Amino acid sequence: VCDPDYKDIFEGSIENVQIPIKFALPGKERQDSVYNGLQEIDGDSELVCVHDSARPLVSSEDVKKVLEDAIVHGAAVLGVPVKATIKEADSNSFVVKTLDRKTLWEMQTPQVMRPSLLRDGFELVKRDGLEVTDDVSIVEYLKHSVYITEGSYTNIKVTTPDDLLLAERLMNEK
């Protein structure tokens, strides 16, 4: 999925890629973009790998690990254990309880699954009018387990100016 304004730039950056690349238009929401991309997947593809451009620092080692885990489990996602204390709050911003961080993971991308799982999940999401914030949530609605592949804390999501400064620093350290 690529905004048409950036297609030339993207094509120039993948000149050495030895597999055919297809492009799909972005949608209004993330799930719409993923759905559009899914329509371009060949029927004999083993896996769909969804990665967002807001995570430019993912390592090739982590991509390889999550792909291998998805082959074994049908669906896998990169994630890292949560380091901070997480509180559940009510609608008035009062703490309801402290969540057990030993069971909490921060999800990352790529998120990888069998195309059939994603297609079936999208049918359910559209039929029931569900909203999802990531791709493995679609698979979760099918009651299919999703394996968490431990990723890297450097696979940050760049969405704020501070994130951009951190990303630049991490890139300069490599």
N, C-alpha and C positions, 0 to 999 in steps of 0.2 A: 504494500500500500504506500503510495507516494503522491504527494501533492504535485500536480502537473508543473507548477512553477519550479520545482526542484528536480524534475526527471532528468534533465541534461546533466546536472551536477552528479546525480546518483549514478547514471550510466557511465560517466567518466571515471568514477571511483571503482567500478567493478569490471574494468576491461580485462583483467587477468582471471576472472572467475570462469571456470570451465563448465558450468552447468547453465542451462537456459533459464533466463530470468523473465518473469511476467510481471506486469504492473497492474494495479487496481487503484481505483479512485478512493480517496478517504471519504468517510461518512460523517454525519453530524456528531455522533458520539463514538467513543472507542469501540463499542461492540458493533456498531454499524461498519466501521472501517475493517474490523476483523472479519465480519461477515462478507464484505466485498472481496477481501483477499482470499477467503475460503473458496469463493466461486471460481477462482483462477487455478485452484489446485487440481493437478491431474488425478484421475480416479485411482491410479495404481500407486499413489504416494503412500509411503509407510507412516510418515509423521508430518504434522504441521508444527512449525516452530514460530511462535509469535514473540517478537522483540520490539520494544518501543525505542524510538530515537532519543528519548530523554535519558537513556542509560548507555552513553557512548563508551564507557570504560569496562564493559564486560570482557572477561578474559576468554581466550579460545579454549583454555583448559576447562573452564566452567561450562562453556557451551557444549563441549564434548561430553562432560559428565552428565549433564541433564538430558542430552540426546540418548545416551546409553541407558539411563534410568527409564526414560519414556519407552524405549523399545521393550524393556523388561516388564514394566508396570502398566503400560497403556497411556499413562499421563504422568508428567513430572514437572516440577517448577523449581527454579532457583529460589533460595531463601536463606536468611541468616537469623540465628537466634536473637530475640529482642534483648537489648542490654538495659534499657531504661525500665523504671517501674511504670506500669500502665494501670490507670484507674478507670473504672466505669463510673460515669456520672449520670445524674438524672437531668431532666429538661431544664432545671433551674441551676445547673452547674454545681450541684452538691455531689460529693463522692458517695457512690453507692457501695463500692467495694474495690479492693485491690485484686487485680487478676494475677494468677500464678505465672510469672514470667518463664518458668521452666517449660511451660507448654506453648509459649507464644513464639511465633516466627514472623519476621517481616518478609513479605513476598517481593520477589524481583522478577525480572525477565532475563532470558527467554522463559516462556511457558510452552511446554511441548506436549502434544497428545496425538493419538490416532485421529485422522480426519473424520472417521465415522462417529467418534465420540463428540467432536465439535459440531458436526452436522446435526446429530440427534439432539444435542444440547440446545442448539439454536432453535430447533423446532419447538422444544419445550418452552424456551424463553419467550419466543414470539407468541406462542399459543396462550401462555399464562400471563403475558405482559410483564415479565420480570425484568428488573434492572440489575446489571452486574457491573462490578468495578474492575474485574480482571477476567482473564480467559478461563482459568481453572475453576472459577465459580460456576461457569456454564456446565462444566463436567460434574461438579459437585451436585448440581441440581438433578443429575441423572443417578445420583447415589453411587457413582463410581469413585473408587479411591484415587487420590492424587498423591504421588510420592514427592516428598520435599528433598531436593538435592541441595546439600549445603553449599552455598555460594561464597562470595567474598564481600566484605564490608566496603571495598573500594568500588563495587558496582552500584554507584550512587545514582539517584534520579536527579537530574539537573532541571530544576523548575524555578529557582530563584537566583538573584544575583550572587548571594552567598554560596549557593551550590556551584555556580559557574566558577567562582574563585577557587573553591576546593577542588573541582575537577581539573582546573588548570594546574594547580599545585601537584595533584596526583600524577598528571601527565608529565610534568617536568621531572618528577622523581624517577620515572621509568627509564 
